[in-house]
Amino acid sequence: MSTQSLGEQTVDLLGRLVRLGCVNDLTADSGGEERAADLLEDFFADLPVSIERITPHPGRTTLVVTVEGADLGCAGTPLTLMGHTDVVPVDEAKWTRDPFGAQIEDGVMWGRGTVDMLHLTAAMAVVTREVARRAQDGNPPARPLVFVAAADEEARGGLGVPWIGEHRPDAFPWEAALSEMGGAHIRGRRGGDSVVVVVGEKGAAQRRLHIRGDAGHGSVPLGRMSAVERLAQVSAALSSARWPAATDEVWASFVRAFEFDETTEISLINGTYEGNYAEFADLAAFAHAISHVTVAQTVARSGGPINVMPSHATLELDIRTLPGIDDDDVDAAIAAALGDLAEHVTIERLLSEPATASSIDTGLYRAIEAALSRRYPGVRVVPVLMPGGTDLRAARRRGGIGYGFGAYDSGASLGQVYSQLHAHDEHIALADVRATAEVLHEVTTTYLGA
């Protein structure tokens, strides 16, 4: 049995996971997460856990570790801890340290995945092992605890948790889950401190617009409008359009955390704000993204021979939606933005994934809120929507609740944490690694009655 604290065990395991370098370059044969599964399976050796390895593609293994509950008839659901073991690629020439060396210097560990999200994955493993040890000593949790060390999260989980949800939904419980991206701080203008808990993620509604124009010879364009010219008009119309904005309580709580003046706060909350979000400083783009349906024009195609006016063009849109916005709402908003141009455009639906969000009126959220409030007295715990996606969306789509969790004793701001994601010289303070393990242990044992 280890004599190390939970925090030190987590630091040690984090270094081992970083050094594996399970790099996911979005191809099926990358990642090699089976190496992390091997390491973690050994981590639970000789403990009363059940272990299953799920491998949809050679080398792409997700490990599922279960500590059974005492089945005391208590109310509530099992808890599933979802941590991924893959990391994104690196440009080694841009790093000042070995990206897979897990070098520790001045209380900081450097390496790919230290923030996203191997420190939390390591903490989940350590906490699960501690619960298993207590079970071995005759003190099992009242309800089951499941740790999922997932493959392929960085490629949207086509060989990871979403794949399991579609093909092996019996593999683990989906009712209540914790994963990444919470715990960062927001400092208000009047000195208030808030810590975020992720309660939802925006959806995706990718579209391809087919734009019709007049065919003809390039030498006689009078009276004709080619598809390229009409595409330009469509693009301008989309750029100038007003897209649906959030006015819900999650957005309002986020705004209040910044302690703006009353006029700015009210305009942001009720959707009448007309500024450039500069008030949010390094979170300007983030704040705009989580409060609006966003439309990014990413791919345009048309034309052939230079002397032929094309009659067809396409414009592809990466649209990210808010909770409550469905495919029909998206298409209606596009048509409204185009106005009279809409008669020349056909909308093709590509990827459609609705936004997901969980209520904050749950026992799990209250356990997180209580633990963070004890760790950081006087802090305000603020629910927040994320512009990107995590594996939690799979749990929410199966009817479960899911929260992005974390703890930063260093006081790292939300902007600072986000700047680390997929960045050169990614690093994390060891104090934050230890804090994450300790607060996660409190949340887990409180929720499960361990």
C-alpha positions in Angstrom: 0.0 0.0 0.0 1.4 3.4 -0.9 2.2 5.8 1.9 2.1 8.8 -0.5 -0.8 11.3 -0.2 -3.5 11.3 -2.8 -1.9 14.4 -4.3 1.6 12.9 -4.6 0.2 9.7 -6.1 -1.5 11.8 -8.7 1.6 13.8 -9.5 3.5 10.5 -10.0 0.8 8.9 -12.2 0.5 12.1 -14.2 4.1 11.9 -15.1 3.9 8.3 -16.2 0.9 9.1 -18.4 2.6 12.1 -20.0 5.6 10.0 -20.8 3.5 7.5 -22.7 2.8 10.1 -25.4 -0.6 8.6 -26.6 -0.7 11.1 -29.5 -4.0 11.2 -31.4 -3.5 12.7 -34.9 -7.2 12.0 -35.8 -6.3 8.8 -37.7 -7.5 5.4 -36.6 -4.1 3.9 -36.1 -2.8 6.7 -33.9 -3.2 7.2 -30.2 -2.0 3.8 -28.9 -4.1 4.2 -25.8 -3.7 0.5 -25.0 -0.4 1.5 -23.4 -2.3 3.7 -20.9 -4.8 0.9 -20.4 -1.9 -1.5 -19.6 -0.4 1.0 -17.1 -3.7 1.7 -15.4 -4.7 -2.0 -15.2 -1.5 -2.6 -13.3 -2.3 0.4 -11.1 -5.3 -1.5 -9.8 -3.6 -4.8 -9.3 -4.7 -6.9 -6.3 -7.7 -4.7 -5.5 -11.4 -5.7 -5.5 -12.3 -4.1 -8.8 -13.7 -5.4 -12.1 -11.9 -4.4 -15.2 -13.0 -4.5 -18.8 -11.0 -3.5 -21.9 -12.9 -2.2 -24.9 -11.0 -2.0 -28.1 -13.0 -0.9 -31.2 -9.8 -0.7 -33.3 -6.4 -2.2 -32.7 -4.5 -0.2 -30.1 -7.5 2.1 -29.2 -8.4 0.7 -25.8 -10.7 2.2 -23.3 -10.3 0.8 -19.8 -13.4 0.5 -17.5 -12.7 0.0 -13.8 -15.6 -0.7 -11.4 -15.7 -0.6 -7.6 -19.0 -2.3 -6.6 -21.3 -0.6 -4.1 -22.6 -2.2 -0.9 -26.1 -2.1 -2.3 -27.6 -0.8 1.0 -30.7 0.4 -0.7 -29.8 4.0 -0.5 -31.2 6.5 -3.0 -29.0 7.8 -5.8 -27.1 6.6 -8.8 -23.6 5.2 -9.5 -20.9 7.8 -10.3 -18.8 7.5 -13.5 -15.5 9.3 -13.8 -14.6 9.9 -17.4 -11.0 10.7 -18.2 -9.3 10.4 -21.6 -5.7 9.2 -22.1 -5.0 10.5 -25.6 -3.4 13.8 -26.3 -3.1 16.1 -29.3 0.1 16.3 -31.5 2.9 18.6 -30.8 5.2 20.8 -32.9 8.4 19.9 -31.0 10.4 22.8 -32.5 8.1 25.2 -30.7 8.6 23.6 -27.3 11.3 24.7 -24.9 11.1 21.4 -23.0 10.6 17.7 -24.0 6.8 17.6 -24.5 6.7 14.0 -23.3 9.4 14.3 -20.6 7.0 15.3 -17.7 9.8 17.6 -16.5 9.2 19.2 -13.0 10.7 22.6 -12.4 9.8 25.2 -9.8 6.6 23.4 -8.8 5.3 23.0 -12.3 5.1 19.9 -14.6 5.6 20.5 -18.3 4.3 18.2 -21.0 1.6 17.5 -23.5 -1.7 16.6 -21.8 -0.8 18.0 -18.4 -3.8 20.3 -18.5 -5.9 18.5 -21.2 -6.7 16.3 -19.3 -4.1 13.8 -17.9 -3.9 15.5 -14.5 -7.6 14.9 -14.0 -7.5 11.4 -15.5 -4.6 10.6 -13.0 -6.7 12.0 -10.1 -9.7 9.9 -11.1 -7.5 6.7 -11.1 -6.0 7.6 -7.7 -9.4 8.4 -6.2 -10.9 5.2 -7.6 -8.0 3.2 -6.2 -8.4 4.7 -2.8 -12.1 3.8 -2.8 -11.2 0.3 -3.8 -8.7 0.1 -1.0 -11.4 1.1 1.5 -13.7 -1.5 0.0 -10.9 -4.1 0.5 -10.8 -3.1 4.1 -14.5 -3.7 4.5 -15.8 -0.2 3.8 -17.2 -0.2 0.2 -19.1 2.8 -1.2 -22.8 2.7 -0.9 -23.1 2.8 -4.7 -20.8 1.8 -7.5 -17.9 4.0 -8.6 -16.7 3.6 -12.2 -13.5 5.0 -13.7 -13.4 5.2 -17.5 -9.9 5.8 -19.0 -11.1 6.7 -22.5 -9.5 6.5 -25.9 -10.0 8.9 -28.8 -11.6 11.9 -27.0 -9.5 14.3 -29.0 -11.1 13.0 -32.2 -14.6 13.4 -30.9 -14.7 9.8 -29.5 -15.4 7.9 -32.7 -13.4 5.1 -31.1 -14.0 6.1 -27.5 -16.9 7.0 -25.2 -19.4 7.9 -28.0 -18.6 4.6 -29.8 -19.2 2.8 -26.5 -22.5 4.6 -26.0 -23.7 3.4 -29.4 -22.3 -0.1 -29.5 -21.7 -1.1 -25.8 -24.1 1.1 -23.7 -24.0 -1.6 -21.0 -20.3 -1.2 -20.4 -20.8 1.4 -17.6 -23.5 3.6 -16.0 -24.4 6.9 -17.7 -26.6 8.4 -15.1 -24.1 10.7 -13.4 -20.6 11.5 -14.7 -17.7 13.9 -14.1 -15.1 14.9 -16.6 -12.9 17.9 -17.6 -12.7 21.6 -18.0 -14.0 22.9 -14.6 -12.4 24.5 -11.6 -10.8 27.6 -13.1 -11.3 31.0 -11.4 -12.9 34.2 -12.5 -11.8 37.4 -10.7 -14.5 40.0 -10.6 -13.9 43.7 -10.9 -14.8 44.3 -7.3 -12.5 41.5 -6.1 -14.9 38.6 -6.0 -13.7 35.1 -6.7 -15.7 32.5 -8.7 -14.9 29.0 -9.7 -16.6 27.5 -12.8 -18.3 24.1 -13.1 -19.1 23.0 -16.6 -22.8 22.1 -16.9 -23.2 21.9 -20.7 -21.6 22.1 -24.1 -22.7 23.8 -27.3 -23.9 21.6 -30.2 -22.7 21.4 -33.8 -24.9 22.0 -36.9 -22.6 22.0 -39.9 -24.2 23.0 -43.1 -23.3 23.1 -46.8 -25.1 25.8 -48.8 -25.6 25.1 -52.5 -25.8 28.4 -54.3 -27.2 28.8 -57.8 -26.0 31.3 -60.4 -26.2 32.0 -64.1 -24.0 30.0 -66.4 -22.4 31.7 -69.3 -19.2 32.6 -71.2 -16.9 34.8 -69.2 -16.5 37.2 -72.1 -20.2 38.3 -72.0 -21.2 38.7 -68.3 -23.7 41.5 -68.7 -27.1 40.5 -67.2 -25.8 37.4 -65.5 -24.7 36.7 -62.0 -22.4 33.8 -61.6 -22.6 31.5 -58.6 -19.3 33.0 -57.3 -20.7 36.5 -57.2 -23.9 35.2 -55.5 -21.7 33.3 -53.0 -20.1 36.6 -52.1 -23.5 38.1 -51.5 -24.5 35.1 -49.4 -21.3 35.3 -47.4 -21.8 39.0 -46.7 -25.4 38.4 -45.6 -24.3 35.7 -43.2 -21.5 37.9 -41.8 -23.9 40.8 -41.0 -26.7 38.7 -39.6 -27.7 38.7 -35.9 -27.7 35.1 -34.5 -29.7 33.9 -31.5 -28.2 34.9 -28.2 -28.4 33.3 -24.7 -30.5 34.9 -22.1 -30.7 32.0 -19.6 -29.6 31.8 -16.0 -26.3 29.9 -16.8 -25.2 32.8 -19.0 -26.4 35.3 -16.5 -24.4 33.7 -13.7 -21.3 33.8 -15.8 -21.8 37.5 -16.5 -22.4 38.3 -12.9 -19.1 36.7 -11.9 -17.2 39.5 -13.6 -18.9 42.2 -11.5 -19.4 44.7 -14.4 -21.2 47.9 -13.9 -25.0 47.6 -13.8 -25.7 48.9 -17.3 -23.2 46.5 -19.0 -24.4 43.6 -16.9 -28.0 44.1 -17.8 -27.4 44.5 -21.5 -25.3 41.3 -21.6 -27.8 39.3 -19.7 -30.9 40.4 -21.7 -29.3 40.2 -25.1 -29.1 43.9 -26.0 -25.4 44.3 -25.7 -23.8 45.9 -28.8 -20.1 45.9 -27.9 -17.1 43.7 -28.9 -16.9 41.9 -25.6 -13.6 43.7 -24.7 -14.9 43.8 -21.1 -14.1 40.1 -20.8 -10.4 40.7 -21.7 -8.7 37.4 -22.7 -12.1 35.7 -22.6 -13.8 38.0 -25.1 -14.1 35.3 -27.9 -15.0 32.7 -25.3 -17.8 34.9 -23.8 -19.2 35.6 -27.3 -19.1 32.0 -28.2 -21.0 30.6 -25.2 -23.7 33.3 -25.5 -24.5 33.0 -29.2 -25.2 30.6 -32.0 -22.0 31.1 -33.9 -21.5 30.7 -37.7 -18.0 30.3 -39.1 -17.7 30.3 -42.9 -14.9 27.7 -43.4 -15.0 26.3 -47.0 -16.0 27.8 -50.3 -15.9 26.0 -53.7 -16.9 26.9 -57.2 -15.7 27.3 -60.8 -13.8 25.4 -63.4 -12.3 26.9 -66.5 -11.4 30.6 -66.0 -13.6 31.6 -69.0 -16.8 29.9 -67.7 -19.2 31.6 -65.4 -20.2 28.8 -62.9 -23.8 28.1 -62.1 -23.1 26.3 -58.9 -21.1 27.1 -55.7 -21.0 25.7 -52.2 -20.3 27.4 -48.9 -19.7 25.3 -45.8 -20.6 26.6 -42.4 -19.4 25.4 -39.0 -22.3 26.4 -36.8 -22.3 25.9 -33.0 -25.7 26.0 -31.3 -27.0 26.8 -27.9 -29.2 24.5 -25.8 -32.8 24.5 -27.1 -31.8 25.2 -30.7 -32.6 22.4 -33.1 -31.9 21.7 -36.8 -35.1 23.5 -38.0 -34.2 26.5 -35.9 -30.8 26.6 -37.5 -32.1 26.4 -41.1 -34.8 29.0 -40.4 -32.1 31.4 -39.0 -30.0 30.9 -42.2 -33.0 31.6 -44.4 -33.8 34.7 -42.4 -30.3 36.0 -42.7 -30.3 35.5 -46.5 -33.6 37.2 -47.1 -34.3 37.3 -50.8 -31.1 35.4 -51.5 -32.6 32.3 -49.9 -34.5 31.5 -53.2 -31.1 30.8 -54.8 -29.8 28.6 -52.0 -30.4 25.0 -50.9 -29.3 24.0 -47.4 -27.7 20.6 -46.9 -27.4 19.3 -43.4 -24.1 17.7 -42.6 -23.2 17.0 -38.9 -26.0 17.6 -36.5 -25.3 17.3 -32.7 -27.6 19.2 -30.4 -26.2 21.1 -27.4 -26.3 19.3 -24.1 -26.8 20.7 -20.6 -27.4 19.4 -17.1 -29.5 20.9 -14.3 -27.6 22.3 -11.3 -30.4 21.1 -9.1 -28.9 17.7 -8.5 -27.1 15.9 -5.6 -23.9 15.7 -7.7 -23.7 19.4 -8.4 -24.4 20.2 -4.8 -21.6 17.9 -3.8 -19.2 19.7 -6.2 -20.4 23.1 -4.9 -19.9 22.2 -1.3 -16.4 20.8 -1.8 -15.3 23.8 -3.8 -16.8 26.2 -1.2 -14.9 24.4 1.6 -11.7 24.5 -0.4 -12.0 28.2 -1.3 -14.0 29.9 1.4 -16.2 32.8 0.1 -16.0 31.6 -3.5 -19.0 31.7 -5.8 -19.5 28.5 -7.7 -20.7 29.4 -11.2 -22.2 27.0 -13.8 -20.9 27.6 -17.3 -21.4 26.4 -20.9 -18.4 25.3 -22.9 -18.0 26.2 -26.6 -16.3 22.9 -27.4 -17.2 19.3 -26.7 -16.1 16.5 -24.3 -17.1 12.9 -23.7 -19.8 14.2 -21.3 -22.1 14.9 -24.2 -22.5 11.1 -24.7 -23.7 10.7 -21.1 -26.1 13.6 -21.4 -27.5 12.3 -24.6 -28.3 9.0 -22.9 -30.3 10.9 -20.2 -27.6 11.3 -17.6 -26.1 14.4 -15.9 -22.5 15.4 -16.5 -20.3 18.1 -15.1 -16.8 19.4 -16.0 -14.7 19.4 -12.8 -11.4 20.6 -11.5 -9.6 22.6 -8.8 -6.9 25.2 -9.1 -5.2 26.1 -5.8 -2.9 28.4 -7.9 -5.9 30.6 -8.7 -5.5 30.0 -12.4 -8.1 31.9 -14.3 -10.4 30.5 -16.9 -8.5 32.4 -19.6 -5.2 31.0 -18.4 -6.5 27.5 -18.3 -8.0 27.8 -21.8 -4.7 29.3 -23.2 -3.0 26.0 -22.2 -5.3 23.8 -24.3 -3.3 22.3 -27.2 -0.7 24.9 -26.7 3.1 24.8 -27.0 4.8 24.3 -23.6 1.6 23.1 -21.9 2.2 22.9 -18.2 0.4 22.7 -14.8 1.2 23.7 -11.3 1.7 20.7 -9.0 -0.4 22.4 -6.4 -3.3 22.2 -8.9 -2.7 18.5 -9.5 -2.8 17.8 -5.8 -5.9 20.0 -5.3 -7.8 18.2 -8.1 -7.2 14.8 -6.4 -8.1 16.0 -3.0 -11.3 17.8 -4.0 -12.3 15.0 -6.4 -11.9 12.5 -3.5 -14.2 14.7 -1.3 -16.9 15.0 -4.1 -16.7 11.3 -4.8 -17.0 10.0 -1.3 -19.7 12.5 -0.4 -21.8 11.6 -3.4 -21.4 7.9 -3.1 -21.5 7.7 0.7 -18.1 6.0 0.7 
